[in-house]
Amino acid sequence: MGLGLSAPEARALEFVLAWFGHPFDSVTFESASGHELRWGAWPLSGPTLATALCLWKQREPEAFENRLGRLGLDAIPHSDNAPALFPQDPRLLAALARAGRERGAQRAQLEALVTHVLRPMLASCTQTELASGGLFASARALALLFHAELRFGRRGATRLVTFARERPEPPAGERLAEELRASGHPREASELWRILTSPELADPA
């Protein structure tokens, strides 16, 4: 909530990251070519990853220097060049993983996620009538939306919103879960059912 999230948004994000996210010190390659570096709990890649590194450097320059700067890495605002250097040097990959254990780096990951992924997604996918009407006002509905963005990017979130606009019953989350199951994504479908049924996301009494 210190990053400007509402209480339901904060609960939803905490749930999705805890159950379906990665550790903050995760470092992976997730593209077919093996060259798209992804870091952190969401995880972040490209310009958003660079933004997170810049935020951390700005706020904790000494910690950044100790973890990454001493190995020759710099973080430049509005650039996605820095992450491209990592696949060339295993030492930097290991250092980036260790950097993810720093509290300042973790906060930078979350701030970059909220600012550059979730806020734009919410702005484009939840029009005024949806938000005010309550379809994406609860922690559970927001968790469904965040999960769709995490697993499938903007197209996943857009698909969920499309279901919500079409008709209230059956609920959009259930329809998306069934579509995923039928199309060969049983893991993602079961994750949606976890969100749909979890008491952790129940509205406060």
C-alpha positions as CSV (number, residue, x, y, z in Angstrom):
1,M,0.0,0.0,0.0
2,G,3.0,2.2,0.4
3,L,3.3,2.1,-3.4
4,G,-0.1,3.7,-3.9
5,L,-2.2,0.5,-4.1
6,S,-5.6,0.3,-2.5
7,A,-6.2,-2.2,0.2
8,P,-7.9,-4.7,-2.2
9,E,-5.2,-4.2,-4.8
10,A,-2.5,-4.8,-2.2
11,R,-4.2,-8.0,-0.9
12,A,-4.6,-9.3,-4.5
13,L,-1.0,-8.6,-5.4
14,E,0.3,-10.2,-2.2
15,F,-1.8,-13.3,-2.8
16,V,-0.8,-13.7,-6.5
17,L,2.9,-13.2,-5.7
18,A,2.9,-15.5,-2.7
19,W,1.1,-18.4,-4.6
20,F,2.1,-18.0,-8.2
21,G,5.1,-15.6,-8.3
22,H,8.8,-16.3,-8.2
23,P,11.3,-15.6,-5.4
24,F,12.7,-12.1,-5.4
25,D,16.1,-13.5,-6.3
26,S,14.9,-15.6,-9.2
27,V,16.8,-15.2,-12.5
28,T,15.5,-17.1,-15.6
29,F,15.5,-17.0,-19.4
30,E,11.9,-17.3,-20.7
31,S,12.0,-16.8,-24.4
32,A,12.4,-19.4,-27.2
33,S,15.8,-18.0,-28.1
34,G,16.9,-18.1,-24.5
35,H,17.9,-14.5,-24.4
36,E,15.1,-12.8,-22.6
37,L,16.3,-12.3,-19.0
38,R,13.7,-12.2,-16.3
39,W,14.3,-11.2,-12.7
40,G,12.4,-11.2,-9.5
41,A,9.0,-12.0,-8.1
42,W,6.8,-11.1,-11.1
43,P,9.4,-11.6,-12.9
44,L,10.5,-8.5,-14.8
45,S,12.2,-8.2,-18.2
46,G,13.4,-5.7,-20.7
47,P,12.8,-2.0,-19.9
48,T,10.8,-2.8,-16.7
49,L,13.8,-4.8,-15.4
50,A,16.1,-1.9,-16.2
51,T,13.7,0.5,-14.4
52,A,13.8,-1.7,-11.3
53,L,17.6,-1.6,-11.3
54,C,17.6,2.1,-11.8
55,L,15.2,2.7,-8.9
56,W,17.4,0.5,-6.6
57,K,20.6,2.3,-7.7
58,Q,19.0,5.8,-7.1
59,R,17.9,4.9,-3.6
60,E,20.7,2.6,-2.5
61,P,23.8,3.4,-4.6
62,E,26.2,1.8,-2.2
63,A,24.2,-1.5,-2.1
64,F,23.9,-1.4,-5.9
65,E,27.7,-0.8,-6.3
66,N,28.5,-3.6,-3.9
67,R,26.3,-6.1,-5.7
68,L,26.5,-5.1,-9.3
69,G,28.5,-2.0,-10.0
70,R,31.8,-3.6,-8.9
71,L,31.3,-6.1,-11.7
72,G,31.0,-3.3,-14.3
73,L,27.2,-3.1,-14.5
74,D,25.5,0.3,-14.6
75,A,21.8,1.0,-14.6
76,I,20.7,3.8,-17.0
77,P,17.2,5.3,-16.9
78,H,14.9,4.6,-19.9
79,S,17.2,1.9,-21.3
80,D,16.9,-1.8,-21.7
81,N,20.5,-2.4,-22.7
82,A,21.8,-3.4,-19.3
83,P,19.9,-6.7,-19.0
84,A,21.3,-7.8,-22.4
85,L,24.7,-7.9,-20.8
86,F,23.8,-10.6,-18.3
87,P,23.7,-13.7,-20.6
88,Q,27.4,-12.9,-21.6
89,D,28.7,-13.2,-18.0
90,P,27.6,-15.9,-15.5
91,R,29.1,-13.8,-12.7
92,L,26.5,-11.1,-13.4
93,L,23.7,-13.6,-13.4
94,A,24.8,-14.9,-10.0
95,A,25.2,-11.3,-8.7
96,L,21.7,-10.4,-9.9
97,A,20.3,-13.3,-8.1
98,R,22.0,-12.3,-4.9
99,A,20.9,-8.7,-5.4
100,G,17.3,-9.9,-5.3
101,R,17.8,-10.7,-1.6
102,E,18.3,-7.0,-0.8
103,R,15.2,-5.3,0.7
104,G,15.9,-2.2,-1.4
105,A,16.0,-4.3,-4.6
106,Q,12.8,-6.1,-3.7
107,R,11.0,-2.8,-3.2
108,A,12.4,-1.5,-6.5
109,Q,11.0,-4.7,-8.2
110,L,7.6,-4.0,-6.7
111,E,7.6,-0.4,-7.6
112,A,8.5,-1.1,-11.2
113,L,5.8,-3.8,-11.4
114,V,3.1,-1.5,-10.0
115,T,4.1,1.5,-12.1
116,H,4.9,-0.1,-15.4
117,V,2.8,-3.3,-15.5
118,L,-0.2,-3.2,-13.2
119,R,-1.2,0.5,-13.4
120,P,-1.2,0.5,-17.2
121,M,-3.1,-2.8,-17.3
122,L,-5.7,-1.5,-14.9
123,A,-6.1,1.7,-16.9
124,S,-6.6,-0.2,-20.2
125,C,-8.6,-3.2,-19.0
126,T,-10.9,-1.8,-16.3
127,Q,-13.0,1.0,-17.7
128,T,-14.9,3.4,-15.3
129,E,-18.1,1.4,-15.4
130,L,-16.3,-1.8,-14.5
131,A,-14.4,-0.4,-11.6
132,S,-17.4,1.6,-10.2
133,G,-19.7,-1.2,-10.7
134,G,-17.7,-3.5,-8.6
135,L,-16.6,-6.1,-11.1
136,F,-12.9,-5.5,-10.4
137,A,-13.2,-3.8,-7.0
138,S,-12.8,-6.8,-4.8
139,A,-9.4,-8.4,-3.9
140,R,-10.6,-11.7,-5.4
141,A,-11.5,-10.1,-8.8
142,L,-8.3,-8.1,-8.8
143,A,-6.3,-11.3,-8.1
144,L,-7.9,-12.9,-11.1
145,L,-6.9,-10.0,-13.2
146,F,-3.3,-9.9,-11.9
147,H,-3.0,-13.6,-12.4
148,A,-4.1,-13.3,-16.0
149,E,-1.5,-10.6,-16.6
150,L,1.2,-12.7,-14.9
151,R,0.6,-15.9,-16.8
152,F,-0.5,-14.5,-20.3
153,G,0.3,-10.8,-20.4
154,R,-2.1,-8.2,-21.5
155,R,-4.0,-10.6,-23.7
156,G,-4.9,-12.7,-20.7
157,A,-6.2,-9.7,-18.7
158,T,-8.1,-8.5,-21.8
159,R,-9.7,-11.9,-22.1
160,L,-10.9,-11.9,-18.5
161,V,-12.3,-8.4,-18.9
162,T,-14.1,-9.4,-22.1
163,F,-15.8,-12.3,-20.2
164,A,-16.8,-9.8,-17.5
165,R,-18.4,-7.4,-19.9
166,E,-20.4,-10.1,-21.8
167,R,-22.5,-11.4,-18.9
168,P,-22.3,-11.8,-15.2
169,E,-23.1,-15.6,-15.1
170,P,-21.2,-17.8,-15.1
171,P,-18.5,-15.5,-13.5
172,A,-15.7,-14.4,-15.7
173,G,-13.1,-16.2,-13.7
174,E,-14.9,-19.5,-14.0
175,R,-15.3,-19.1,-17.7
176,L,-11.6,-18.3,-18.2
177,A,-10.7,-21.3,-16.0
178,E,-12.8,-23.6,-18.2
179,E,-11.4,-22.2,-21.4
180,L,-7.9,-22.7,-20.1
181,R,-8.6,-26.3,-19.1
182,A,-10.2,-27.1,-22.5
183,S,-7.3,-25.5,-24.4
184,G,-4.6,-27.6,-22.6
185,H,-3.6,-25.3,-19.8
186,P,-4.7,-27.3,-16.7
187,R,-2.1,-25.8,-14.4
188,E,-3.3,-22.2,-15.1
189,A,-6.9,-23.4,-14.8
190,S,-6.3,-24.9,-11.4
191,E,-4.5,-21.7,-10.3
192,L,-7.6,-19.7,-11.2
193,W,-9.8,-22.1,-9.1
194,R,-7.4,-21.5,-6.2
195,I,-8.1,-17.8,-6.5
196,L,-11.8,-18.3,-6.9
197,T,-12.2,-20.5,-3.8
198,S,-9.5,-19.2,-1.4
199,P,-10.9,-17.9,1.9
200,E,-7.8,-15.6,2.0
201,L,-9.5,-13.4,-0.6
202,A,-12.9,-13.2,1.0
203,D,-14.3,-9.7,1.6
204,P,-13.7,-8.4,5.1
205,A,-16.7,-9.0,7.5
